[in-house]
Amino acid sequence: MVNAQNNFKATQIKFERVEKAYRDKWETLRKFILAEGFGDQFSMVINAYKSEGKLEVWLKANTDKNYKLFRTYDFCAHSGTLGPKVMEGDGQTPEGFYYINVFNPMSKFHLSMGINYPNTIDDVRTGKNRKPGSDIYIHGDCVTVGCIPLTDEKIKEVYILGVEASNAGQEKIPVNIYPFKMTNGNLKKYSKQFPDQASFWKSLQPGYLAFEKNKNQADVSEVKGKYVVK
């Protein structure tokens, strides 16, 4: 598996923007990675919070059990409001539990990492008579219609961290997108403002709390249109 993944890195770094991202960022990033004990092989979790406009990158050495926060990046633009994406063209950023399924080194938005939206829960929410939309990315260029935009300099870091995690054998990099930090206080406050979302947000909170407690990705399943944390 690792050899196969290494071929992925070798392919990615042939692209000019990826090669430049490594040239600009990797030496410094790697020093911090090693200094913080993640070693040369690590896995990665991304937690994003729409209200706070923050994207967290958590890393874990492949020999360790728990993730540690490595970097926090600011969204550089916002789209839509709180609440999940419902249909194509609504301008909403999704909310839920996803994973990276695309690395695009030739993106219109500098570099981009796509998530597996829509999942089965998104399909149920959308219904049969509407399209859920697609092409949701973490990307550069500071513009967005439903995606998570970072500056070009920041996406360089996130992108090559993702390449490195994939290179070390991580098949799926989780991307957990929350409306806000899902404390009980925030859930109560925002549910009053957006009562139609309260039930859905309650289904997200166990995954958030499990990660906060265990510093590890929760085992989240999609069952009959709802997220279930085992």
PERADA-V666464 format. One record per run of one state. SS is the DSSP state (H for helix, E for strand, L for the rest). FROM is the first residue (numbers start at 1). LEN is the number of residues. If there is no record, write none. Layout:
ss	from	len
SS	FROM	LEN
SS	FROM	LEN
//
This chain:
ss	from	len
L	1	1
H	2	11
L	13	3
H	16	20
L	36	6
E	42	8
L	50	4
E	54	8
L	62	6
E	68	7
L	75	21
E	96	12
L	108	2
E	110	6
L	116	4
H	120	7
L	127	10
E	137	3
L	140	8
E	148	2
L	150	2
H	152	16
L	168	6
E	174	5
L	179	5
H	184	10
L	194	1
H	195	20
L	215	5
E	220	4
L	224	2
E	226	4
L	230	1
//
